[in-house]
């Protein structure tokens, strides 16, 4: 399943697309094999904690931060996203 958003580039007149992938019912099958310098950590959070990432100054995903803020302002958009996440 994919949540996709087109975002104008801040550096040119080009449009680029960011892709956010939603995985469900995952199981760990092996340890991560990170490249030098990569620091990736899996962290489980509740839906409410996820939405509040828009307030965390360490959360650097600016375009997703905007999506999260919009969901907080428009409950109907939050409900659509919840349905996408939690429906079977």
Rosetta blueprint (number, residue, H / E / L):
1 X L
2 X E
3 X E
4 X E
5 X E
6 X E
7 X E
8 X E
9 X L
10 X L
11 X L
12 X L
13 X L
14 X L
15 X E
16 X E
17 X E
18 X E
19 X E
20 X E
21 X E
22 X L
23 X L
24 X L
25 X L
26 X L
27 X L
28 X L
29 X L
30 X L
31 X L
32 X L
33 X L
34 X L
35 X L
36 X L
37 X L
38 X L
39 X L
40 X L
41 X L
42 X L
43 X L
44 X L
45 X L
46 X L
47 X H
48 X H
49 X H
50 X H
51 X H
52 X H
53 X H
54 X H
55 X H
56 X L
57 X L
58 X L
59 X L
60 X L
61 X L
62 X H
63 X H
64 X H
65 X H
66 X H
67 X H
68 X H
69 X H
70 X H
71 X H
72 X H
73 X H
74 X L
75 X H
76 X H
77 X H
78 X H
79 X H
80 X H
81 X H
82 X H
83 X H
84 X H
85 X H
86 X H
87 X L
88 X L
